[in-house]
Amino acid sequence: MNPDKREELSLSELGNRIKGVVRNAFADTYWVRAEMSDVRIHTSGHCYLEFVEKHPVSGLLTAKMRASIWAKTFCLLKPYFEKETGQAFASGLKVLVKVSVEYHELYGFSLYVLDIDPFYTVGDMLRKRMEIIQRLKTEGVFTLNKELPFPVLPKRIAVITSPTAAGYEDFLNQLKGNKPGYTFYPKLFPAIMQGEKTEASVIAALDRVFRHVNYFDLAVIIRGGGATSELSSFDSYLLAANCAQFPLPIVTGIGHERDDTILDLVAHTRMKTPTAVAQWLISCMDEVAGRLNGWQQGIVTFSTGRLLREKNSLQGLASRLPIAASHLLNKHRNLLLALQSGLKQHVRTQITGKNHSLKLTEQFVSMASPEYILKRGYSLTLKDGKIVKRTASVAPGNEIVTRFADGEVRSTVTGIENDSL
């Protein structure tokens, strides 16, 4: 190329040409769908960010452009967007923005944001929210925490919140100052409750509670005050799945009234604020106290009635006792008399029978006596005072005595004759 004929441009001149081309080619404004990334707010009030587009399957970047929102515009767009969406103007949100395409010789290519449609973001958020809820239901965990039995006395409380949150102090003051004087045992498990680190911080706190799960009756997740736009962290799938499957009932009070987060939906019980959580726990104790008082009154009423009935019964018995005792004494007196009479008759009968038996025995003995036998004509022969029963008991020359009923005869044995039989 001939050096004399070539066109040489300075960098700024080239930049001006590009600027002119871009201005002519993109003279209009455009509504662009993109995801916000690297959102930074300068001290001047300007907002600098990047718009990115990702592949729907791989998640890899397919486009990226720098963008700016001038302070005058940003101070109007940010509160409008956050009010309508309930989300903080932050990275990760899909947005529909009205932009102009600009090129600057010094700063290069950029998009200038002129307007934003929050309802596009709301629709995308709602879609994501419904996808998370459906996923939890499909996995069968959506209602697990709600199905846990709530403790009869919810006294030992694992509290997950920021230790510097005003809501935490309100919660503690409400519990300590309850009028009935119930005793609660709250234990703080610190966590970040706003910003990008909320999800991981609350899950870590739940893990710490889990390691001491037997020491607690329930867990509460509370967050005092703050903008509604800071609640997106509580629409997290991971946080909701952890809470849904937690072995203790979870009560939430994260300081908003208009909408329920997914965390609220899977928790055992949802209250509006930390103070409301404390009041509800006190009411649970009131309910138990009421039942106990009712049972106590019922026992008193039953016992009083029973004692009165027993008293009346005893008084009736006391009034009937003398008559009953008299009848019983008469009955036993008559029975004793009858027994006495029967005993006398029995004794007489026994004595009569025994006398008759004795007489028979006496008669038998008399008939067996030697005197009776002698009177019948028999005699007894004695030798030396002993009855002679055999001839072998005497010998010739022995003196014997023969006893008769009317006397004795003494004789001397001269001979012995044995009976041949």
Order of alpha helices (4+ residues) and beta strands (2+ residues): alpha-beta-beta-beta-alpha-beta-beta-alpha-beta-alpha-beta-alpha-beta-alpha-beta-alpha-beta-alpha-alpha-beta-beta-beta-beta
